[in-house]
């Protein structure tokens, strides 16, 4: 349904809380490992800004802009940074 469909579904909702989760998987043919991270926030009333996926409609907790309006938010508090960090730490320590 895309971002616009999700916004339409939430048109009369007061509770717009959401968690943006991302999972990263690793497999070398013998070892399979997954890493998941999430960022709490809320769904905007309309699409704002650009970006991939939910970036134009997701506002991280403690902020007023969507990831699509401020890419630095996505890079500082977005779940991909945390999930990739966990993946890299695991590889450095255990792989």
Residue pairs with C-beta under 8 A, 6 or more apart in sequence:
1 8
1 9
3 47
3 54
3 56
3 57
4 47
6 43
6 57
7 43
7 44
7 45
7 46
7 47
7 57
10 16
10 43
16 42
16 43
16 44
16 45
17 40
17 41
17 42
18 40
18 41
18 42
18 43
18 58
19 38
19 39
19 40
19 41
20 38
20 39
20 41
20 54
20 58
20 60
20 78
20 79
21 36
21 37
21 38
21 79
22 36
22 37
22 38
22 78
22 79
22 80
22 83
23 34
23 35
23 36
23 83
24 34
24 35
24 36
24 80
24 83
24 84
24 86
24 87
25 32
25 33
25 34
25 35
26 32
26 33
26 34
26 35
26 87
26 90
26 91
27 33
31 95
33 87
33 90
35 83
35 84
35 86
35 87
35 90
36 83
37 79
37 80
37 81
37 82
37 83
37 86
38 79
39 58
39 60
39 61
39 77
39 78
39 79
39 82
40 60
40 61
41 58
41 59
41 60
41 61
41 63
42 58
42 59
42 61
43 57
43 58
43 59
44 56
44 57
44 58
44 59
44 66
46 57
47 56
47 57
47 68
48 56
48 57
48 65
48 66
48 68
48 69
49 55
49 56
49 65
49 66
49 67
49 68
49 69
49 70
50 56
50 68
51 66
51 67
51 68
51 71
51 74
54 67
55 66
55 67
55 68
55 74
56 66
56 67
56 68
56 69
57 66
57 68
58 66
58 67
59 65
59 66
60 67
60 73
60 77
60 78
63 70
63 73
63 77
65 73
67 73
67 74
67 78
74 80
75 81
